[in-house]
Amino acid sequence: MTTRQSVMLLVVLVLSLPGLIHSFKPLFNSNSFTHREITRTAVLQKTAEVCRDIAASKGLDFNLIIDNNLSAGKVQRACSSMDAFTSFVSTIKFETAIASMYLSNAAVDAIFLLSAARHFDDETFQGGRDIITEGASVVKAHAKIENYFRGRLSLGQICHTLQDFYSHSNWVELGNKAPYSALIRPDQPLKNLAGQNTPTCRSCVGENCANNILPDVLNQGLLTSGYFSIISSSKPTGKCSHGGFFDRTSRRDPVGGINKDTIDSSHGLRHNEAADLAIRATMELLEDVRLAAGDTNFMKLMGLSQSPVLCFVIDTTGSMSDDIDEAKRVSFEIIDRKRGTGQEPSGYILVPFNDPDFGPIVMTSNADIFKRQMNSLTAAGGGDIPEMALSGLQLALTATPPFSEIFLFTDAPAKDAYLKNTIIALIESTKSEVTFMLTGSAAGRRRRRTSQGVAPRAMSRSGAQLYQDLAEASGGQAIQVTKSELSLATSVIVDSSASAVVTVFQASRNPGRPDNFNFTVDGSLQNITAYITGDSPLTFSLTSSTGVSQTSSQSSGPLASVTTAGNLRRLSLNTDNETGLWQLSVSSNNPYLVKVTGQSSVNFIYNLVEEHEGAHGDFSVKEGRPLSGGNASILVTVTGSETVKVTEVTLFDNSGPTEVKGSLQSLGSSDFLVTFGGIPAGEFVLVLKGEDSSSTSRSTSSSFQRQASTQIKTSSISVTAQANNTNIEPGTTISIPFTVAATTDGVITDSATETFTVRVSNDRSYTSTSPSSVTIVAGSGGKANGTVTLTAPSSAASGTDVTLTIEAENTAATDVNYVVLRFSVTAKVTDVNRPVCQVVTTSTCDSTSLLCASSQWEFIANFTDGINGTGIESVTIRQGNGTLNMSTVVEAGGENITLVTYTASCCSPIVELTAVDSVGNVGICVGQARVLTTPASAVQTTSTGGYTLNISTILWLNVVFSVLLK
C-alpha cells in the first residue's frame, strides 16, 4: 500500500468514527455554547453596531439594545428603519448569510479534523494565527471584488479556529478578560509561549481536572494548549492534553485535559467564560474586516439586504437583438424605480454567451456599471444554431448567492447539453431558481423576423425539453413566447425582484393530466401571483376560500387579473379579506407547472445536514443528494416572525402523491431539526406548514404554508471528497481524493462489481485531471477511490473563487450523485504591516469665537505603507464632518507617501481616518481638537502598549494621533 493510499484510508477511517468533534460543538448542544451560537451572536451584535454608527452619522435614532439576546429579525428591523421603504422586512438574505458562515464554521471539524493548527491543539499558536490572518486576507479580497458569498465561507472557517483558541488554550485560566488581539494581527508577536520542553500540566485527580495546570505556568503567564490525537498517546513530557474519550494522549501522564468545549468537558466550569471571549474575539475580527471593506461592503458581506440580486444570462447571437433590448428595458425599469431605496437589488450579475464563447461574468453592486455593461451587449454572429447556454448558466450559478433567481434569455438550444447534470448539481447545491425566456420558434412554425431583420432560430422539442427539465429542478419556469410577446412575459422578472417574495405552492404534472391544487393564503401574504406554464390546450379555474370562482375565459374577474403570453398564464390575485384554503384546478393533457408566490416576511431556509453519532455527536452540512431508502436530516430556520409555531414539515413529490413526514425538534430561535426516515427514491420538495400568532393583517387565520422551490432528489450512489485545503495559490496544483460507494436503503453494500462514470467540471475552466471512471470491485467494501487535481493559473487574481463539481453516474445512466467543492485563489501575503501615519501640521481654532461654524481647522498627515508594502489603497473618514483631499508622492527612497488634508469646522473637533492598503491591512489616525487655557507648543512622540502616539499641541488645538492596530 502506497503512502497516499494509507493517508486516504486513514482519513476515511477517521471520518467514519463517531463523536470525533473536539471543539465547541459545531451546531447543536442543549446546555453549552456552540460554534453556531457564538458566530451568530457575534455577527448580530457587530451588524447592529454598524447600523447604529451609520444611523448616528445620519443624525437618526437607533433604538435597539445590543446584547446577547438579539435576533436576525430585531437587527433587520432596526437597520431597515433607516430606509424610507419598509413595507416588508424580510430576513431571508440575512439568515442565509449567517447560516453560510456558521455551517462553514462547523465544516472545519469534518474537513480538518486532524489539523492541530486549525484547532490550536498541540501548542500550534503560530500555525493557528497564520490560518486566521491569511484567511482574513482572503475574506477581504473577496469583499473587495464583491464576492460576498465566498467571503462568508472563508470567514466562517477562520472564525472556527479563532473561537477554538479560547476553548483549547489556557488563556481563560490565566485570568485574561479580553480577547488575545495578536491572533488577528500578524505584525504583533505572540508573547510568553510555553517552551517545547516546559511541563505545563499535572494529572487530574480522578475526574476532577480543575487544578491540573501547573502553578508555575499560571504564575508566569505561560500560554499553552492541550495535545490531541486519536491514533497515538504520544505527547511531549509533562504537557497538557485536550481531554475526552477519543483523545488518546489524555490517558498518558499527565492524565486528563484542559478543553472547555462544553460544560461537561475537562475544564467545563470555564466554558461560559471561554464562549464569551470567543464571541468578543469574533466581533474583533469582524471589526477588522469592516474597517478594510468599508461599512457598505461589510453590510453586504453580512447579508443585510432586503432584495435579491438581479442576474441575467443572455444569448448575444445575431437573432437576439429584440431579446437584448427587452432585457435592458425591464432591468433598467427595476433599477430606476428602486434606486436609493431598501428595495434596490443587492447586486447585479450579467453573463453573456454565444458560440464558442461565454462570459466574462460581470458582478457589481453598482447599478450604473451594470447598465453600461448591458448597453454594451450587441447581437452578432451565431453560425450554427446551438449556443453555450449551460456554460454561461454555470458561471451564474457559482456567482449568485444561495436562494437566488437567474433569468436566461435565448432562442436556441444548448450546445453544451453534456453539462446538464453539473447544472442540476449546482442548482441543488445553491438552491437557486432558473427561469428561461425562450423565444425560439418551434420546429415547423413560421419564423417572424426580428427588428434587425434576422429570423429567430428554430428550437426542437428536445432542445426546449432540456430547459424545461432544468427549470422544474430549480423551481423556475421555462417560458416560451414569440419575440413580440416577450415584454408581457418579463413581468415575472419584475415580480421576482420585489423584496420578501415567498413560494406558497408549486407542483408539476408531466405527463399532463387534469388536477386540483390547494394552497393556503395567510394573513401576512400580499401581492399574490399564480403562474401556469404549459402548452395549449389548457384551461383552469380558481376558487377562493369563500367559494367564489373564476375561469380561464375571464381575463379580469372577481378573483384575479389574467395575462397570457405564449405558454405562460399569469394570475394577479385579488385576495383582500379572503384568507384560508384556495383551489386552482387545471385541465390539460400536456405537461404543465403551477406556481403560487406572494410577498411576506414569513419564509424559511433549509440545509441538508448529516449526523456524527456518538457521545460527542453533532451535525455538519451535507453536500450532494440524500441516499435512497436512508435517513436524512434538514436544518430549517423560519424567518420573519418570532411567534411562528411549525406544525409540519414534509418532503412532497410535486408530480405525484408521495409524501414523507418529518420528525420535528425545536432548537430555539426559530431553528428546527427535521429528521426523515426511509426516504424513497424520487424527486421531492420541502413543504413547511405552521401557525403564526402575529398574523393579524387581514383576518384571524394564522395558518400558513411555504414551499422550497428547488427539488431534493435521492440517489443510491454516495460521493464524498476530502480536500486538505480550501485555498489555492496561483500557479499551484491541489489534489482532491474522492470516494464513490454503492448503497442499498442508505447503507453501503459490498455487492457485485460495478463501474461508475466520473465527470469533473469547474466554472473557471482551470486545468484539471481526473479518472473517467471508477470501479467498485466485489469484496472491496463497496467503495472505489479516485483523485482529482486542480491547477490555478499563475495569472489568477487573489480573491477569485473556483467551484469544482465531481459527479458519479451508474452504468445504466439512471442515477447520479455529486459533491460540490469551493476553493479560493489566494496569493501569499507578505505585507503584514499596517499603514503608518505621521502628523505634518495642524492649524488653530479661535477659542474666542462664540460661533464655531465660522472657524475651520486643518489636519495634515502622511500615510505610508513602507518600501515593501503593497501601497495605500484608500483613506476614508470614519468620524468627522469635514472634507478630505489626498495626493500621492514618491520619496527619493522609492516609498509612496499619501498626503492627506482634512478640513472641518471647529464645531467638528474630532477626526478619525482609516487607511487601508492593497491587502487589507488597516491603520487608524485620530486627531482631536481641544481648547486649552494656556498655549502650548510641545511636540512629543511616545510608544506604549504596542501603540504609537504622536501628540502635537499648537496654540488652542491639541491633536492626539494614534495608529490603532485593530
N, C-alpha and C positions, 0 to 999 in steps of 0.2 A: 504494500500500500504506500502511495507517494505521500509526501508531506502535505500537499494540497488536499488530497483525499482525506487524510487524517484530520486536518483542520475542519473541513466541511462536515465530516462525520461528528466531530465534537460539537460544532455549532448546532447541528440538527438535534443531537442528544440533549444539549443544554436547553434548547428551546422547547423540548418536549417534556422536560421535567416540571412538575407543578411547584408553585409557591416560590419562585426564584426572584421575586421582586425584593430588592434590598435598598429601598429609598423611601421617602414619603410615599404612601400608596398613590398610584397614578391617578385613579379616578374616584373610587368609592371606598369609604370606610365610615362606619356608623358613629364612631366615637373619637376619631382623630382627624386632624387636618390632612388633606390630600394635595397632590400637585395641582389637581383641578381647582380646588377651593383657593389655594394660595395664588395661583395665576389669575383666576377670575377676580378675586378680591383686589389684587394689585392693579389689574387693568381698569376695573371700575373706578377705583379711587384716583388713579392718575388721570384717566379721561375726565373725571369730574373736576379735578384741579385745573386742567387745561381749559375746560369750558368756563370755569369760574374766572380764570385770568383773562380770557377773551371777553367775557361779559364786562369785567372791570375796565378793560381798555376801551370799551364802547360806552361806558357810563351806564350800563344796565345792571339790574338786580339779578342776583343768583341765589335763590332760596332753596338750598339743598345742604343738609348736614352730611359731610363727608366722613364716613366711618365704616366699620366692617359689616354694616347691615345694608349696604347698597344693593340694588338690583339693576339689571340692564334697563328695565322699564323706567325706574326712577331717574337714572342718569340720562337716558334718551329724552325723557320728557323735559328735564331741567335744561338740557342742552338745546332741545328743539324750541324752547320758549324764546330763544334769541332770534328765531326765524319768523318772518311775517306770516308764512303759510304753514299752519299746523293742524289742518283738518284731520289728518290721520297720522298718528305716531306709531310707526312700525319699528319693532326692534329686531326684525328678522336678519338684517345685514349685520347689526351689532352682535347678536347672539351667534351668528355663523362665524364671524371673525374671532370671537372669544373661543368658540369650540375648536376652530382651526389651531389656535395657539395651545390650548390645553391637551388636545388629542396628539399634537406633535410632541408636546412635552412628555406625555405618557408613553409615546412610542420609543423613547430613548431606552427605557427598561427592556424592551423587546429587541431593539436593533443593536444596542451597545451594552448588553448585559455584562460582558466580561471586560469592558474597558474601565480600568481603575480611574483614569483621569476624568471620564465622563461623570463619575460619582464622587470624586475627591477621596477615593479609597487609597490605601497604601501610602499615605503622605505624599500624593502626587499633586502638590499645590501648584507648582509651576505649569505642569501639563493641564490641569483644570483651568487655571487662569488663562492659558493660551487659547483653550477651546472657547471660553467666554468672550475674550477680546477679539479673536479672529472672527467668531460668529457675529459679534456686534458690528464689525466692519461689513460683513455680508448683509446684515439687515439694513444698514444704512445705504449700501449700494443698491439694494432692491428698492428702497423707498425713493432713492434719487431718480431712478428710471420709472417710478410709479408702478412697479411690480409688487403690489401690496400683498397679494395672496401668498406668493413665495416668501416675502419678507416675514409674514406671520409664522410660516412653518419653521423658518430658521430661528425666529425669536423664541418660539416655544421650546425648541431643543436646547438653546443656551440657558433658558430660564430653569430647565430641569437641573443642569449642572450647578448653576448658581445656588438654587434652593437646597440641593443636596449638601452643599458645604456646611450649612448650619445644622443639619441633622447628623452628619458623619464626622465632623471635626469636634474639637473641644472648645470652639470659640465661645459657646454659651457657658461652659463650665469655667472658663477663665474670667467670667464676670462681665463680659462685654455686653453693653446695652444698645449698641448701634451696629449697623452693617459694616463689614470689612470692605471699605471703598476701594482698596488696592486691587480687588478682584476684577474690577471693570476698568482699571487704569494701568495700562501696560507700561507707562513711564514711571510708575512708582514701584519701589522694591517691596518684595514680600519679606517682612521682618520677623525675626525671632522664631524661625522654624526649628523644630526639634531635629537634631542630627541623626544620621542614619544609625549610629551606634549608641544613641541615647535611649535608655529604657524609659518607657512612658506609662506603663500600667503594671498593676499587680492583680492577682487573681481575685475574682469576685468571691464573696462569702456565700456559698450556696447560690441562691437565685438573686441575692442582693448585690448589685453592681454599682450602688450609689457612690461609693468611695474608691473605685478601682483605679482612678487616675492618680499617679504618684504625686505626693505633696510637693516635691521639688519641681515637677513640671508646672504645677499650678502657681507656685510661689515665683518662679522665674518667668512666668507668662509664655511658656513654650507652646507653639502650635503643633498639634498632631492630629492624625485621623486613624481610624481603625483599618486593619488589614482584612481582606475578604477573599475567599476562594472556595469554590465548590469542588475543586479537584484535589487540592493538596492542603495539608495542615501546616506547611512550612511558612514561617514568617521570621523576621529578624528578632533576635533575642530581646525579650523584655518589652516588645511592642504590643500596643493595644490591638484588639480585634474589633471587627464590625459587630459581630454577635448575631445570634439567631440560629435556627435549626439547620439551615443549609450552609452556614459558614463553618467550614472545617477548621479554619485557623483558630476559632474560638474555643476549641477543645484542647488546644495546646497552651501550656503555661506561658504567659498569664491567661487564665481561663476567663471567658466572659466577653462582653463587648461594651461599646460606648455609644451605639447609634440611638437616635431619638425619633425614628421613623413613625412610631405610633406610641400611644400612652402605655402599651404593653411591652415596649422594647426595653433593652438593657438599661438605657437612661431615659425611659419613658416619662419620668417625673419632670424632665426638662423639655418635653415635646412641645408644649404650648409656647414656651419661650423661643424655641428654635423656629417654630412655624411663624411666629410674629416677626422675627428677624428676617426670615425668608421673604415674607410679604414686603417688608420695608426695603430689603435689598433689591427685590424685583422692581419696585417703584423707582429706586435709584437708577437701575439700568434703563427703565422706560424713560426717565427724565433725560438721560444721556442721549438716547435715540431721538427724543423730542427736540432737543437743542440742535442736533445735527440735521434733522429733517425739516424743522420748522413746524409751527402749530398746525398749518393746513394739511401738510402731508402726514403729520403724525396722526391727526384725527382720521384721515382716510386709512392709514395703516391699522388703526384700532377698529375700523369698520363702522364708524359713526356716520351713517348716511341713510337718508330716507328712501332714495330712489335707486333703481338698478342701473347697471352700465347699459349704454346703447351700443350694440355690437352688430355690425353689418359685414357679411361675406358676399362679395359682388363679382359676378362674371363680367369681364370687361371686353369681350369679343364683339365683333362688328355689329351683330344684331341686337345688342343690349342697350343702345342709346336711350330708348324710351324708359327702360327699367332704371338706368342710372339716374336719369332726370327725376323719376318718381322717388327714388331713394333719397336724392338730395332734397326734394321738396318736403317729404314727410320728416326727415331728420332735422332740417332747418326749422320747420314749424315747431317741433318739440323743443329745440334749443331756444328759439326766440321767445316762446311762450313761458318757459320755465327758468330762464336765465336769472340768476340772482335770488332765487327762492329756494326753500328747502326741498322743492320738487325737482331741481335741476339734476340731470343724470350724474351719477357719481363718477363716471368715466366714459371714455369713448374708445371704441376699438374698431378698426377697419382692416379687412383683409381682401385685397383684390386677387383674382385668379383668372387664368385663361389656359392656353396650352402652348408651350410646355411649362409655363411659369406660374408661380403662385407667391403671394406676398410681395414686398415685405409687409409685415404687420405694423400697424400704427396704433400705439397705445398712448393715450394722453388724457389728462383731466381738463385740458384747455379746449373749450368749445370752438374757439377761433382757429386753432390748429386743425381740429377735426374738419371744420368747414373748408379750410384751404385744401386739405387732402382730398375731400370729397369733390371739390371743384376741379381738382387736377385729373380726375378719372376721365378717360376717353374710351369710346368703344371703337376697337380696331382689330383687324386680323381675325383669326379663328381657325382657318384651314378646315381640317376635318371636324365633325360635329362634337364629339365628346370633349369635355374640358376637365381640368384638375380640381374639381369641386371639393372632393373629400380631403385633398391635401390642404386646401385653404381652410376648410372646416376644422381640420386637426389643429392648425395654428390657433384658431379662435378658441377652441375648447380648452387648450392648455394655457391660454392667456386670461380668460374670463374667470372671475371669482365663482365659487360654488353657487348653485341655485340661480344662475343667470339664464337669460333667454337670448338666443342668437337667431338672426334672420339672414337667410341665404337666398340671393336672387340669381336665377339662371333660367335659360330657355333651352338647355342642352343636358343630355345625360352625362354621368360621371365617367371619365376615362380611367380613373383610379379606383374602380369599384372594389379592387382587392383590399382596400383599406376599411371595408365595411365593419369587420369585427373589431378593428382597432378603434374606429369611431364610436361603436357601441360601448366598448370598454371605457372610453373617456367620458361618454355621456353618463354611464352608470357611476363612474368614479367621482365626477364633478356634480352630478345631479342637475345637469343643465338641460334646458329645453331648446330644441331646434325647430324653427318654423321655416318652411321652404316656400318661397314665392316663385312659382313655376309658370312661365309664360310661353313655353314651347308648345307648338301645335301638336295635337295627337296625330299619329301617323295616318295619312289618307285624307286629313282635313285640308280645306283650302287655307293657305297661309297669307295673311294680310301683311303688307309691308310696313316697316316702322316709319317714323317721321323722317328718317335719314334714307329711306328708300331701300333698306335691307330687309329681306324676308326673314321672319323668325324661323328657327330650326325645328324640324320635326323631332318629337320625343316618343320613343317606343313605349309600349305598356310596361316592359321590363325596366326601362330607364326610369319611368315615373315611380314604379313599384319600389325601387331602391330608396328613393327619397321618402316614400310613404312608410316604409319599414323603419327608417331612422327617426322619422317624426313620431311614430307610435311608440318606439322605445323610449323616447325622451319626454313624451307628453306634449309635444308640439303638434303642428299641423302641416300637411302638405297641400297648399292652396294652389289650384290650377285655374288660371284665368287667362283671358286674352290680354294683350298689352294695353288695349283701350280700357279694360276693366280693372287694371292694376291699382288705380287710385282709390277704388272702392275697397279693395282687399287690404290695403295698407292701414286701414283703420285699426286692424289688430295690433299694429306696432304702436299706435297712439294709446290703445287700451293698456298694453303691457308696460308702457313707460310710466304709468301712474305709480304713485307710491302705494305700498301696502296691498298689492294685488295678491289674492289668495285663490287657490283652486278648491272649489267646493265639491265638484264631482267631475269624473271623466271616465268614459268607457268606449270601447270599440267593438264592432261586430264585423268579423272577417272569417268566413263569408257572411254577407249581409243577411239579415232576417228582421222581420218586424219585432219590436220590443218596447217595453215601458221602462223608463228610468226615473227613479225617485231621488230627490235631493232636498235637504233641509235648508231653509232660509232663516237665519237667526237675526236677532235684533241689532247686531253690530255690523251686518253686511249692508253696503251701499253700492250703487252703480253696478248692479249685477248684469252680466252679459253671458248669453249662451251661444255656443258655436256648434253648428252641424256641418261637417265636411264629408261630402260623398257625391258621387255622380248621380245624375238624374236617370230614371225617375225616382224621386224621393219626396215623400210628404211627411208632415209632422203635425202634432197638436200639443199645445201647452195648457196645463191645468193648474190653477193656483190652489193654495191651501184652503180657500173658501169655496172651491168648486167652480169658479169661473174658468171658461175655456176660450182658446183662440187657435184657429187652424192656420196652416201654411198658406192658404189662399188669401189671408188678411195681412197685408203689408203693414198696416197700422191698426191695431186692435186694442181691446181693453187691458191686455197684459204686457204687450211688447211692441216695439217698432222693429220691423224686419228688413234687412238689406241683403240682397242676393248678388253675388259676383262669382261667376264660374261655378266651382263646386262648393263654394262657401255660403252658408246662411248665417247671418249674424243677428241675434235677437237681443235688443236692449230692453231689459225688463223694467216694467213699472211696478215696483213692489211695496209701495207705501202702505204701511199698516197690515201687511199680509205675510207675517212670519209663519213658519210651520212647514209642513211637507208639501212640496210641489211635485208635479209629474210631467215629464217630457216623453211623448210617445212618437216613435219614428217607424215609418213603414217604407222599407226598401229591401231589395234583394241584392243590391250592390254593397260592397264594403263601405262602412262609414264610421265616423268618430263623433262622439258627443262630448262637449266640454262646457262646464259652467264655472265662471270666475266672478269675483267681486272685490270690493275694497273693504278691508277690515284690519284692525290692529291684531286680532287673534289669528295666529298661524302656528306652525311648528317646523322645526328642523329635525333631522334624524341622521344617525351614523351607525353603520354596522360595527359591532364590537365583538371580540372573542374573549372567552374566559380563560384565565390561568387558574386551574383548580389547585387546592391545597391549603395549608394552614395560613399562608400569606397570599392567597389568591386574589386576583383583581382582573381588570379588563384592559384591553388595548384595542385601538382601531383595527378593523379587518379590511384588507384590500381584496378585491375580487368578489366572486359570487358565493353565496352560501351553498352548502352541499345538499344535493337532493336527498331527501329522506332523513336528513340530520336536523340538529337543533340550531337555532340562530338567535342572537341577542341584538337588540337595537336600542341605542340610547336616544331618547326622544326629549326634546326641550320645547315646551309650549311658550310662545312669545306673545307679548302684547297685553297680558292680563295676569294679575296676581291672585285672581279669585277663581281660576279655572279648576274644575274637577274633571279629570279624564276618566271616562267610564268604560271605554272600549277602544282597543287598537287591534286592527285585523290586517292580514295580508289577503288581498282580494284580487282574484283573477278577473281583470276588467273585460275579458272577452268571453267569460263563461261563469258558471255557478259556484266554482270552488272558492272557499273562504276558510282561512285558518285564523283562529282567535289567539291572541297573545295573552300571556300572564303578566299583569302589571305590578311593578314595585316602585313606589314613590321614593325619590331620593332627595326631596325637598327642593325649594326654589324653582318649581315648575319643571323639574327634571324627573324623568321616568325611565326605568329599565324595563324593556318589554322582551319577554322570552317566548319563543315559538318552538314547539316540539314537533318533529317528524314532518317537515315541510315537503310536500310532494313536488315532483318535477313540474315545472311550469313557469309562467311569467306573471308576476304579481305587482300590485301597487299597495302602498301603505295607506290605510284609512284610519283616521282618528275621530272619535266622537266623544262628546262630553257635555258638561253643563258650565255655564258662566254666569255667576250671580250678578256680575256688573252689567250684563246685557239688558239695558233698560231704554235704549234709544227709541224703539218703536213698539214694543209690547213687553209683556211679562214673560214671554217664552225665552228660556235660557239654553235650550238645546242647540248644539252646533255640530257641524261636521266639516272636516277639512281632509284633503287628499293630496298625497305626494304625486307629482306628475311623472317622475321617472320610474320606469319599471325596475323591479328586482327580479332577476332571473336566476334559477338554481342551476347547478351543474354537478355531475358526478366526477369531475376532474378537479383535483386540488393542485394549485400552482402557488408556490412560495418562493421568495427570493430574499437574499440577505446581502446588502452592500455594507462594506466596512467603513464607508464614509459617505456623506451626502454632498460633499463639496468636491469639485474637480478643478485643479489648477489648469490654466491654459497650456496647451501643448503636452498634456499628460493623458495617460490611459488608466481607467479603473476597471477592475474585474468584478462581476456580479454573479456569484453562484446561484443557481436556481434548482428547484426540485419539483418534479411532476409526479403525482400519485393518482392511482385509480381508487375510487371509493364505492362502497355499497351501503346505502342508508346512512351516509355520513361518516362511515368508518373505512379507513384504508384497508384494502384487501389484497392479499397475495394470490392473485388468480393467474390466468393464462398470460402468456407473453403478448404484449400489445405495444404498437408503435404509435407515437403521437407526433403530429406535425407541429413544429415550433416556428412562430413568426415573431420577429422583433422589429419594432419601429421606434423612431424618436422624432420629435417635432422640429428639430433643428437640422436634420439631415447630416448629423455628425457621423463620422466613420464608426462603424460598429461591426463586430463579428459575433456569430452565434451558430450553433448547430441547426441544421434544417429539420432535424427530428431527434427524438429520444425514444429509447425502447425500454419498457419495463419487462424484465425477464422473470419468468415464473421462478419462484423461490428466492427472489431478491428483496422480499419485504414489501412489494407493491409500489416501489419508488424507483425513479430514474433521475440522475443528476446531469446538469449541464452548466456551462459558463458563458456569460455574455460579456463582451468588452465594449467599452465606450470611450472614444477619444475626443477630447475637446481641442479644437484647433488653436494654435498659438495666438491667433488674431481674435479669439473670443473675448468679449468685453466682460470685465468683472461685474457681477450682478445679473448676468444673463442666466436664465434657468433653462433646463432641458428636461423634458418628460419622456421617460422610457417605458414602453409597453411590451411585456412579454406574454405571448399567448400560446396556449397548447390546445390542439384540436384532435379529436379522436379520428380513427381511420375512416369511419363512415361519414365524417364531416357533419355529424348531427349534434355534437356537443363541444363546447369550447369554454375555457375559463382563462383568467388572465391575472396579472399583477401589474399595477402602475406604480412606477418609482419616479421621484422628482429629485433632481440634482441642481446645485448652484455652481456656476462657474465663478471661481474665487481666485483672483490673483493674490500672491503672497504680499502681505502688507509689511513694509519695512519702516514706514513713517509712523512711529507711535507717539511722537511728541506733539503736544498741543500748542496751538498758536500762542505766541508771547506778545504782550502789549507793553509799550513804553510810552509814558506821557511825554509829549513835546511841549505843550504850553496850555495854559488856561487863562481866560480873561476874567474880568471882575464884574460883580454885580454892585449896583449902587445901593448901599444899605439905607440911605436916607430917603429913597423913593418910596412913597406910600402906594404907588401903583406899580406892582411888579411887572405887569404886562408891558409897561413902557420901557423895560430894560431887558437886555439879552446877554447871555453869556456864551462863550465858545470853548469847546473842549477839543483839543487836537492830540492825536496819538498815532503811533506807528504799530501796526501788527506785522509780525514776521513769523515765518514757518521754518526758518533755518535753511542753510545752503542745500542740505539733502532732503528737505521737506517736499511735500507734493504741491505746496502753494496754497495761499488763502483763496478760497472759492467764494465766500460770501461773508459780509458783515451786516448784521441787522440790529435794529433797536429792539431790545427785549423790554426795556422800561424807559419811559420818557416820551415827551410830546414834541420833540424838536425835529429838525431836518438833518439828514446825513448825506455827506458827499465823500466820494472816495476816488483815489488815484493810485496808480502803481508805478514805482520807480525801481531801478536795478542799481544796487550799490556796486562799488568797484570790485568787491569780492565775489560778485555774482548772485548775492542774496536779493530776492524780491522783497520789497517793502510796500505794504499797503498803507497809504497815508489816509487817515480818517479825520474828517472835520465834522463836529456835531455842534449845531447852533440851536439854542432854545430860549424861550422866555424865562426870566428869573422866577416866574411862577411855577416852573417845572425844574426844580433844582437838582434832580437826580437823573442820571443816565446809566443804563446798563446795556452794554454792547456785547453781542455774541459773534465770535468769529469761528468759522468752520473751514477746515482745509479740505483738500480733494478726497481724502479717505474718511472723512467724518470726525476727525479729532476736533474737540471743541475747547475754545478759550473764552473767558468772560472778563470784560473790563468794566469796572464800576467807578463812576465819578459822582461825587456828592457835594453840592454847594451848601455852604453853611455861613451864616452871618457871624462874624467874630466881633467881640467888644474891643479888641486891640489888634492892629495889623500884625501880621507875621509873615516871614518870607523864608523860613527854614525849609529845606528840602532834604528828605532822608529816604533811604531805601533799606528795608529790613526784610528778613525772611523768618517765618515762624510756622511751625506745624506743616511744613511742606507747601505753604502758600507764599508767593512773592508779593510784597505790598509796597507800592510807591505812594508817598504822601507829599503832595505839593500844596503849600499854603501861600496864597498870593493875595494880599490885602484882605478883602472881606470874604474871599472864597476859599474854602477848604475842599480839596478834591481827594477823595480816597480811591485808590485804584488797586484792584487785585485781580490776578489771573486765577480764577477759581477752577480747580481741576475737578470738574464734575463729570 
